[in-house]
């Protein structure tokens, strides 16, 4: 029996996979409705001389025809009324051209003096959210704080839709409203989060708590716009930086606080994007399901190898749980599941040792 366990476990990693095609620009021939709703600029946030740009946007996910929900890596929930996508933060590239459908851009100057300063294809989600740019040296990078004519644009990728019109101020672009420093950012960010809560028709205090602090779920929108911003302006969040707050906790029906914090950190990292891309393109599952499958397979593989080599079941269990514990940092197996499994395993092990003890 032991001779076939190891080859059987190794065989799992050699199962062939095929990329899964998503939406095509030959089917969705024009960009669905979109809006840029705000564009504000700040200075001296992480260091002196830096510039931070934050915008609120809307990519309509519930049109009667083709909408942004049809352009996700995972379209589960897009057929419901109203739509309720399982993974709204996973916008897919066009399978014909390979390009991402939307661009967020920062320009300085107007007319013949208009210069593209920054551009990203990483619009974080459909429906409503926040997006931003961070410039470590504003003046040195050509984007000085307070510059006249500086504007942010959200526009369709003309490499996919050549006939799509180029955004201009008032039509997909907004002039930057220069709003101050860190203290102003804290105030304005809370207003933006409250606007998101209202526009998304979420329960009261879902994104902004009764103590006027941004909640765990609200912090995800902030981290999508500017990763690690929660650590810099911790006073704006329920938990942020090294600050301990004294506020009445608002009951939550979601995950544990530690789990939410770990998930937010992971979502803000580039690894989450890469894992989601591999999982959906080659395996047809979400990034979280892929992480769970991968860590489970690795745990059973390590446990099998350990059992084959030592014949010790307890050591095999400990080895498997060590691998499982890693996945909590990658939005895989939840902390609750991990500790429940540990508790059940401990009970089984205790019963085994008690039976082995002499009367």
N, C-alpha and C positions, 0 to 999 in steps of 0.2 A: 504493500500500500504506500509506504513512504517513497518508493522509487518513482511513483507516478505523480505524486503531489507537486513536486517542484516543476517538472515539465508542463503540467497542466496549468499552473499559475503563470509560468513564463509565456505560454501560448496566448494569453489575454492581450499582451502588448504587441502581438504581431497580426491582429485582426485588421484587414485593410479597411480604409475609409475613403469616402468620396466627397469632394466639396459640394455643398448645397447652394444652388443658385437662389438669389432672392429677387428683388424687383428689377425690372428692365426699363430703360428709357424709351424703348419702342412701344411699351404699354402705357407708361405714365409719361405722356409727351410734353407736359408742361408742369412747372412747380406748383404744388398746392398752396393755398393762401398762407401768408406769413406776415409778421409785424415785428418791428423793433419798437419797444414802448418807452424806453428811457436810455439815457447815456450820460453818466456822471463821471467826473474825474477828480482825483485826490492826489495829494503829495505827502511825502515823508511818512509812509506807512510802515515799511520794513526798515528803511534806512533813509538818511537825509539825501534829498535830490531825486528820489524815485517817484514814479507816477503810476497810478492805478486807475484803470478804466473799468467800469461795471455797467452792464446793460441788462434790462429785463426784456424778454422776447416772448413771442407766441407763434408756434407752428401748429396750425389747425389740424387736430387729429380726428375730427368728426364731421367731415364734409360728406355729402350724399354720394359723390363719385369717388375718384381716387384721392386719398388724403395721406398725411404723413404717417399714419398708422400702417398703411400698406408698404411703407418703405423701411420698416424695422427689420432687424435680423430675426427677431422672433415675433411673428404676427398673432400669437395667441391672445385672444381677447379682442381682436380688431373686428370680429364679426358681430359682436354684441351691440345692443342699443340701450344707452350710449356705449361707445367703445370703452374698453377698460384694459389697455395693453398690459401684459405681464412684465414687459421689460421696456418701458418708454425711453430709457437712456441708451438704447442700442440702435442707433441709426445706421443703416447699411449703405454701402457704396453701390453704385449702379453696376450691374453685372455685365453690361455691354461695354462701357468705357472704363470701368474701374475707378471712377472718380466719386468723391463724396458730393452729395447734392447741394449743400449749403456752405457759404463762406461768411465768416465774420471778419470784418476788415477795419483798419484804422487809417485814416487819411489826415494829412495836414495840407493846408493851402486850398485854393480854389482855382477853377479855370485851368489855364496852361501851367500854373504853379502847383497843381494838385499832385501830391506824392503819396503812394501807398507805403505806409510805415510798417504795418504789421498785418498778418493774415493767418487765420486758422481754419481748418476744415472740421475741427472737433467741436461742433455744436453739441452740447452735452445731452440733450433730450428733446423729444417732441412735446407738444402742448405748451406749457408755460414753465419758464425757468430763468436762470441768471447765467450770464457769460461775461468774460472780461479779459483784459490784457494787463500784464505787469511789465513795466519798463524800469529796470534798475537804475538807469542814468538818463533821466528825461531829456535834459538839455543836450547831452552828448549823443543821444540816439535820434535827435531830430524831433522829439516830441516834448517840448518844454511845457511845464505847467502853466496854464493860462493862455496858451497859444490861440490866437484868433483863427477861425476856419478849421480847427481840428474837429473831425466828425467820425462817428462810428457807423458802419453799414452792415446790414444783414441782407445778403442777396443770393439768388440761385447761381449755381456753377454753370457758366456759359459753355464750358467744355462738354456738358451734358445736354443743355438746352441752349443752342446758339441763338435762338430767336428771343430768349428771355431778355427783358429790358434791363439795362444797367441801373442800379440804384442811385438815387440822388437825394440831396437833403429834402426832407418832406415826403420822400417816396422810397422807403427802405433805409434811409440814412437820417441820423439826428446829429445836430451840433452838440459837442460836449459841453455840459454845464459844469464849469469848474467850481467845486463845492467845498474845498478846504482841506483839512488835515484829518488825523486819526479820529479825533472826537466827533467831527462832522460825519465821517464814514460810519461810525457806530450808530448815530442817530438815523442817518439815511438808510442804512442797511436794514434796520428794524422796520422802517416804513415800507421798503421794498418787499420784505418777507411778509408783512401784513397784507400788502397788495396781492401777493401770490396766494396767501390763504383765502382771501376773498374771491379772487378770480377762479381758483380751483374748487370753490364751494366746499371747503374742508370744515370739519367741526371746529368750533371756537377753541383756541389755545393749542391747535394741532401743530402749528409752525412757530407761533409766538405765544409764550406762556402768560399766565395771569400776572406774573412779576415783570412783564415786558422784557423778557429774555428769549433769545432764539433757542428753540428746542433742538433735540437730537435730529429729528426729521428735517427741521428747518436748516440745520447746519449742513445737511447734504447739498442743498441748493447753493449754499455759499461756497463750499469746497469744490463744487463743479465749476464755479466761476473762477475762483482763485484758490488753488490748493494751499493748505496750511494757514489760510487767513484766520481760521478759528484760534490758532495759537498766538497770533499777534494781537488780536483785539478780543481776548478772552472775556473781558467785562461785558461783551454783548451776548454771551451765550450762557445757557443753563450750566454747562460745564465747559470751561475753556482755559487754556494756559494752566497756571498753578493756583488759580483763584478758587477759594472755597466760598460759596454763597450761602446766605441764610434766607431761604424763601420757602414758602409752602409748596411741597411737591405736587405736581398735577398728575393724577393717575393716568397711566398709559396702558393701552391694550396691546402694545407692540412688544418688541424684544426687550431683554434686559439692558440696563444702562451700559454695562461693559461691552455687551455684544454690539449695541448700536455704535459705540465709539470705535470699536474695531472695524465694523462695516464701513463707517464713514472714512476712516483712514485708508482702507483698502480701495474704496470707490474713487478716492482722490488720487490714487497712484496710477502710473501708466500700466502697471501689470494687469489691472482689472480689464483694461481695454484689450490688451493682447490675449488674455485668457478667454474673454467673451468672443473675440474674433475667431480664435482657433476652435472653440467649442461649437459655435453656430455654423461656421463654414464647413467643418469637416465631420462633425458628429451630430449636428441637428438638435443640440440641447443648449440650455442656458449655461453661462459660465459657472454658476453655483452648482448645478447638477453635474457638470463635468468635473469640477473640483472634488465633489463628494465621491464620484465614481473612481477618480484617479487615486485619491487618498485611501479609499476602501480597498482598491486593488493592491496598492502598495502595502497596506497594513496586513492583508491576508498573505501577500507574498513574503513579507518579512516574518510573519508568524509561522508560515509553512516551512520556510528555510530554517528557522530557529528550532521548530519541532523535529524536523528531519535530522538536524545536526546534534541536538541535545536530548530529544525525547521528553523535554520538560514542558508540560502544558502551561504552568504558571508563568514561566519565562516567555513563552510564546505570546500569552495574553498581554503581558507588560510591554513587549515589543510592539504589538499591534496598537495598543492604546497610545504609545509614544508617537506613532505616525498619525493617528487620529487627532491628537492634540495640536499638531502643526496646522491642520486645516482650519482651525477657528480663526486664524489670522488672515485667511484668504476667502472669507465669506462662505465657507464650506459647512462642515458639521457645526451646529450651534453649541454654545457652552452648556445649555440645558441638556441636550442629548448626550454630550460627552460625559458630564457628571452623572447622569442617570445610568449610562452604560457602566461607568466605573463602580457605581454603587451596587448594581446588579451583579457585576463580576466579582466584587468583594464578598457579597453574600454567598455566591456559589463557591468561591474559594474557601470561605470560612466553614461552610458546611462540609466541604471535602476534607479539610484538615481535622475537623471535629470527629468525623467518622474514622479517621486514621488514628486518632488518639486512643490509648488504652483506657478501658473503663476504670 
